[in-house]
Amino acid sequence: MNLRRSAREALRTQRERLKRLNQTAPPEPFSKWYKEDRKRHPDIPAASFDSQLCIICLEIITGKDSVRALSCRHIYHTACFDKWFKGYHDFCPVCHGRVVPEAESVTV
C-alpha cells in the first residue's frame, strides 16, 4: 500500500514539475521562436536558422520542430528536454542555469 502511495505521489510531483516547466518554458515551433528571438535580441549575433542543434539528441532542429527555449536562450527539442527534466535535472544541460526559478522548484 505504501508503495502505491509513493508511486502516486511521485507521479503527482512529476505532473507539477511539468506544469511549472510549461509555465516557464512553454513548447513552441522552432520557426516561431527563432523569429521572435531575433526581434527581441537584434543586437546579439544568432546562429543560422538551419544550423541549430539540440545538444541532448545531437540532431538539427528544423523549423517545424517543437522546442523549449530556456531563459538562458538555449533551446532543445521539447521531447528531449522533457525527458531530461523528468530525470530531476532542474538546470540547462549547457550552462547549468536554473530552468524553473528557485522559489518554484519542487524538491523530492
N, C-alpha and C positions, 0 to 999 in steps of 0.2 A: 504494500500500500504506500509506504513512504517513497519507494522508487517511482511509482506512478505520479505522486505529488511532485517529486523533484523534476520529473520529465515535463510535467505541465508547467511548472514554474520556469524552467529553462526555456520552454517554448514561448511563454509569455514575455520573458525578458528579451528573447530574440526578436519578437514582434515589436516590442517597444524600441529596441535599438534601431531596427529598420525604419520605424516610423520617424524617429529623430533624424536618421540619415536622410530620409526623403524630404524632411523639412529643411535640412541644412544644405544638401546637395542633391536636388531632385534630378531624376534622369531626364535627358532631353536629346533630340537628334544632334549629332555632331555638327552638321552644317549650320543649324540654328545657333548653337553655342559659339561656333567659330565667328560667325558674322557679328553677334552681339559682343564677343570679346574684343574684336577689332575696333568696334565703336567705343567701348569702354576704355580701351588701352591703346589708342592710336600711336602713342609715342614709344611703346615697347615693341621691339622687333619680334615678329612672330615666325614660327616655323612654317614651312609651306603647308598649305591645306592638304596636299597629297602625301605628306611625309610624317604625319602624326602617328606615334607608336604607342600602343598600350603596353606599358612596361611589365604588366603582370603576365600576359599571354604572349607577348613579343610579336603581335600581329599589327598590321597597319589598321588604323581607324579610318573608316570610309564615311562619306557624308551622310549616309542613311543609318549608320550605327547609333545605337543609344549609348550615351556616355554620362558619366558622373564627373562634374567639374568641381574640384575642391576649392576652398577659399585661397589656397596657395597657387591656383591656376594649373595644377597638374590634372590631367584627365585620363580616364580609364573607361574601358567598356563597362557598361552597367553590370552585366552578369559577372565579369571578372572581379570588379571591386566589391560587389555584394558578397561573393564567396570569401574574399579576403576579410571583409568587415565582420562577417558571421563567425570568423575564427577569433573574434575578440581582439582584432587589431584596430585600435582606435586612432591610428595615425596614417599619414600618407606614406606609401611604400618608398617614395623617392626622397622627400625632405624631412619626413617624420613629424610634420606639423599635425596638430590635433585635427581630426575630422569633425567631431561634434564638440562644441565648446565644453570646457571642463565642467561647468555647472550643470550641463545636461547629460554628462556621461553616466552610464549605468555600470555600477560595479557588481561583480558576481561573487 
